Amino acid sequence: MTDAAGSPPTRRRALAPVLVALLTAGCAIAAVAAHALFVAPAGRGGVPVAVRIAAGSDLRQIARALADAGAVRSAGAFVLAARLAGLERSLRPGDYRLDPRMSLPALVRSLVDGRGRTADVTIPEGWRLEQVAERLAAAGVCGRDAFLAQARDPALLAALGIPGPSAEGFLFPETYSFALPSAPADVIRAMHRQFARVWAELTQGAPPPPLAPLQAVTLASIVERETAAAAERPLVAAVYLNRLRLGMPLQADPTVIYGIDGFDGDLRRRDLAAANPYNTYVVRGLPPGPIAAPGRAALSAVLHPAPVDYLYFVARNDGTHQFSRTLVEHNRAVQRFQLSRGRGRG
């Protein structure tokens, strides 16, 4: 009877350490789980990763996309974090650049607020600053007017070492991935860094260019606007360099067009006679600055022009040009290819 009467207290005393151990282990596991879920980095590594969240994705599809990109270690943990926050239906689609060092709650909040979203923006060769500004604004990167103001800000231009009156011509045409939104100055810095990288590649180990950088980029922008035929760019560059050397006016239609506010697409004779610093029919030499964003081929053409003595060219109306050495040859080409079809002469 004594043993039987004493056995329950004995069993309770024996179970007490086990219960304490289980509770301690449970608390430890809960602490580790809480730390992993609320405090620890969501992913691996310290480099931001690109993630595309497709429109219409459900929570598990979003979690899988994040895990595949390395933004989170565990798709299941992200699902749990989003549900605990009550935000599983508030995650926004889009292209993101996410830091895997963020905690899961911070990552969830980023997808709700749209922080870290990016946009791929392509700037074509030959575009003007206004066109660049409009495309950036349409993509939600930055405001049109704010971008143009920064692109003409003397302090920013001086800081970047841009010698022209604006950033025109010194922002390289390329496809960029920008955060939404971005500060206009940061966008300009990124585009100018790419220009500087390309310029350094083109000039490394080469003989000194025939023109100062501002002049060379200005001429390259004219070449860019004059022809889309890659093989012709060194020829067009040679024509203009020959004219500059001889003191002839460039007579480049694209420069005249650049100087006309609200150009309607019709270049008239009175435009060619108008007083305008960009009117190279009236003003000899190069205009004050670039008229567009030249690409690599146009820049290379000015740095490495064709070894020819051409002074004229006229459009053949098939995307290419006829080049001539003398005015007599040029007039014949004009009669042959242009007649009454309009302009297109160089």
C-alpha positions in Angstrom: 0.0 0.0 0.0 2.8 2.4 0.8 4.4 1.9 -2.6 1.1 2.3 -4.3 0.2 5.3 -2.3 3.6 6.9 -2.9 3.9 6.1 -6.6 1.9 9.1 -7.9 4.1 11.7 -6.3 7.1 9.8 -7.4 6.0 9.8 -11.0 5.2 13.5 -10.8 8.7 14.2 -9.5 10.2 12.1 -12.2 8.2 13.9 -15.0 8.9 17.4 -13.7 12.5 17.6 -15.3 11.1 16.2 -18.5 8.4 18.8 -18.7 10.8 21.6 -17.9 13.1 20.3 -20.6 10.3 20.1 -23.1 9.1 23.6 -22.2 12.6 24.9 -22.5 13.1 23.2 -25.9 9.8 24.5 -27.0 10.7 28.1 -26.0 14.0 27.8 -27.7 12.4 26.5 -30.9 9.8 29.2 -30.8 12.5 31.8 -30.3 14.5 30.5 -33.2 11.4 30.4 -35.4 10.4 33.9 -34.4 13.9 35.2 -35.1 13.9 33.5 -38.5 10.4 34.8 -39.3 10.7 38.4 -38.1 14.4 39.3 -37.7 16.8 37.3 -39.7 17.6 38.1 -43.4 14.9 36.8 -45.7 17.4 35.5 -48.2 21.0 34.6 -48.8 23.8 36.9 -49.8 24.2 40.6 -49.7 23.6 41.6 -53.3 20.2 42.9 -54.5 18.4 40.5 -56.8 16.0 41.1 -59.7 12.6 39.5 -59.3 9.6 39.7 -61.6 6.2 39.3 -60.0 3.8 38.6 -62.8 0.3 40.2 -62.7 -2.3 37.8 -61.4 0.2 35.7 -59.4 -1.2 34.2 -56.2 0.7 34.2 -52.9 2.4 30.9 -53.4 3.4 31.8 -57.0 4.9 35.1 -55.6 6.7 33.2 -52.9 8.2 30.7 -55.4 9.4 33.5 -57.6 11.1 35.1 -54.6 12.7 31.8 -53.6 13.9 31.1 -57.2 15.5 34.5 -57.4 17.2 34.1 -53.9 15.3 36.9 -52.3 14.0 34.5 -49.7 15.4 31.3 -48.3 12.0 29.6 -47.9 8.9 30.2 -49.9 6.8 28.7 -47.1 8.3 31.2 -44.6 7.3 34.1 -46.9 3.8 32.8 -47.2 3.5 32.6 -43.4 4.9 36.1 -42.9 2.5 37.6 -45.5 -0.5 35.8 -43.9 0.5 36.8 -40.3 0.7 40.4 -41.5 -2.7 40.1 -43.2 -1.2 41.4 -46.5 -1.3 38.3 -48.7 -3.9 40.0 -51.0 -2.0 43.4 -51.1 1.2 42.3 -52.9 1.9 44.3 -56.0 3.1 42.8 -59.3 6.1 44.3 -61.2 9.8 44.1 -61.7 11.7 44.4 -58.4 15.2 44.7 -57.2 15.2 43.4 -53.6 17.8 43.1 -50.9 18.0 39.6 -49.5 19.3 41.1 -46.2 15.8 42.5 -45.4 13.7 40.7 -42.9 10.6 38.9 -44.1 8.2 41.5 -42.7 10.2 44.2 -44.5 10.2 42.3 -47.7 6.4 41.8 -47.5 6.0 45.5 -46.9 8.2 46.3 -49.9 5.9 44.3 -52.1 2.8 46.0 -50.7 4.3 49.5 -51.0 6.0 48.9 -54.4 9.4 49.8 -52.9 12.2 48.2 -54.9 10.1 48.1 -58.1 12.1 48.8 -61.3 11.4 49.6 -64.9 13.5 48.7 -67.9 13.7 51.8 -70.1 15.2 51.8 -73.6 16.6 55.0 -74.9 17.1 54.8 -78.7 20.1 56.3 -80.5 19.4 59.8 -81.9 16.8 60.8 -79.3 16.7 64.4 -77.9 16.5 65.2 -74.2 12.8 66.0 -74.4 12.1 62.5 -75.8 14.2 60.9 -73.1 12.4 62.8 -70.5 9.0 61.8 -71.8 9.9 58.1 -71.9 11.2 58.2 -68.4 8.0 59.9 -67.2 5.8 57.4 -69.0 7.7 54.6 -67.3 7.2 56.2 -63.9 10.9 56.7 -63.3 10.9 60.5 -62.8 9.0 63.6 -63.8 9.6 65.0 -67.3 10.2 68.6 -66.2 12.3 67.6 -63.2 14.5 65.5 -65.4 15.0 68.4 -68.0 15.7 70.8 -65.2 18.5 68.6 -63.8 19.8 67.9 -67.3 20.4 71.7 -67.7 21.6 72.4 -64.2 25.0 74.0 -64.3 26.1 72.5 -60.9 25.2 68.9 -61.9 26.9 69.4 -65.3 30.0 70.7 -63.7 30.0 67.8 -61.2 29.8 65.3 -64.0 32.4 67.1 -66.2 29.9 67.6 -69.0 31.2 70.6 -71.1 28.1 71.4 -73.0 25.1 73.7 -72.2 23.1 70.7 -71.1 23.4 66.9 -70.8 22.3 66.5 -74.4 24.5 64.0 -76.2 26.3 62.9 -73.0 23.6 60.5 -71.8 24.2 57.2 -73.6 21.4 55.6 -75.5 20.9 52.2 -73.9 18.5 50.0 -72.0 18.5 50.8 -68.3 16.9 49.3 -65.2 15.7 52.1 -62.9 14.1 52.0 -59.5 10.6 53.4 -59.3 10.7 56.2 -58.7 14.3 57.5 -59.1 15.8 60.9 -58.5 16.3 62.7 -61.9 19.9 63.4 -60.9 20.6 59.7 -60.2 19.1 58.8 -63.6 21.4 61.3 -65.4 24.4 60.1 -63.4 23.7 56.5 -64.5 23.3 57.4 -68.2 26.4 59.6 -68.1 28.4 56.8 -66.5 27.6 54.6 -69.5 28.5 57.4 -71.9 31.9 57.8 -70.1 32.5 54.1 -70.2 31.9 53.9 -74.0 33.9 57.0 -74.7 36.8 55.6 -72.7 36.6 52.3 -74.7 36.6 54.2 -78.0 39.5 56.5 -77.2 41.7 54.1 -75.3 45.0 53.7 -77.2 43.7 55.7 -80.1 45.4 58.8 -81.5 44.1 62.1 -80.2 40.7 62.9 -81.8 40.5 65.6 -84.4 38.1 67.6 -82.2 37.7 68.5 -78.5 35.3 66.2 -76.7 32.3 68.6 -76.9 32.9 69.2 -80.6 33.4 65.5 -81.3 30.1 64.6 -79.4 28.3 67.4 -81.2 29.5 66.2 -84.6 28.6 62.6 -83.7 25.1 63.7 -82.8 24.7 65.2 -86.3 26.1 62.0 -87.9 23.6 60.0 -85.8 20.7 62.1 -87.1 21.9 62.2 -90.7 22.0 58.5 -91.4 20.8 55.2 -90.0 23.1 53.2 -92.3 26.0 52.1 -90.1 28.4 51.8 -93.1 27.8 55.4 -94.1 28.5 57.0 -90.7 32.3 57.3 -91.2 31.6 58.8 -94.7 29.2 61.4 -93.3 31.7 62.2 -90.5 34.4 62.6 -93.1 32.2 65.1 -95.2 31.6 67.3 -92.2 35.2 67.1 -91.0 36.4 68.1 -94.5 34.0 71.0 -94.5 35.2 72.2 -91.1 38.8 72.0 -92.3 38.0 74.1 -95.4 35.9 76.6 -93.5 32.7 75.6 -95.3 29.3 75.8 -93.6 28.1 72.3 -92.5 24.6 72.9 -94.0 23.2 70.1 -91.9 19.4 70.0 -91.8 19.1 68.2 -88.4 20.9 71.1 -86.7 18.4 73.6 -88.2 15.5 71.4 -87.1 16.9 71.2 -83.5 16.9 75.0 -83.3 13.2 75.3 -84.3 10.7 75.3 -81.4 7.7 73.1 -82.1 9.1 71.8 -85.4 6.1 70.5 -87.5 8.1 68.1 -89.7 8.3 70.5 -92.7 11.7 72.3 -93.2 11.1 75.4 -95.2 13.4 77.7 -97.0 12.8 80.5 -94.5 14.0 78.2 -91.8 17.4 77.8 -93.6 17.8 81.6 -93.5 16.7 82.2 -89.9 19.1 83.5 -87.3 19.7 80.6 -85.0 22.9 79.3 -83.4 22.0 75.8 -84.5 21.4 76.9 -88.2 24.5 75.6 -89.8 23.5 77.2 -93.1 24.0 80.6 -91.6 26.6 80.0 -88.8 29.9 78.4 -89.8 31.3 75.7 -87.7 29.6 73.4 -85.3 26.5 74.4 -83.3 26.9 75.1 -79.5 26.3 71.5 -78.4 24.9 68.1 -79.4 21.5 67.8 -81.0 20.8 64.2 -79.9 22.2 61.2 -78.2 24.8 59.6 -80.4 25.4 55.8 -80.2 28.7 54.0 -80.2 28.8 53.8 -84.1 28.3 57.5 -84.5 30.9 58.3 -81.9 33.4 55.9 -83.5 32.7 57.4 -86.9 33.9 60.8 -85.7 36.9 59.4 -84.0 37.7 57.2 -87.0 36.3 59.0 -90.1 36.6 57.4 -93.6 39.8 58.6 -95.5 37.8 60.3 -98.3 37.7 63.8 -99.8 33.9 63.9 -100.1 32.2 67.3 -99.4 28.6 66.6 -100.3 26.0 63.9 -100.0 22.3 63.5 -101.0 19.7 61.0 -100.0 18.9 58.3 -102.5 15.4 57.8 -100.9 16.2 54.2 -99.9 17.9 54.9 -96.6 21.4 55.5 -98.2 23.2 58.5 -99.7 25.1 59.4 -102.7 28.5 61.1 -101.9 30.3 63.6 -104.1 33.6 65.4 -104.2 32.5 68.5 -106.2 29.5 70.7 -106.3 28.9 69.8 -110.0 28.8 66.1 -109.1 26.5 66.9 -106.1 24.1 68.9 -108.2 23.8 66.0 -110.7 23.0 63.7 -107.8 20.4 66.1 -106.5 18.7 66.1 -109.9 18.9 62.4 -110.1 17.7 61.4 -106.7 15.7 64.3 -105.3 14.0 66.2 -108.2 10.9 67.5 -106.5 10.8 65.0 -103.6 12.1 67.4 -101.0 15.2 67.8 -99.0 17.8 65.3 -97.9 21.1 67.0 -98.9 24.2 67.3 -96.9 
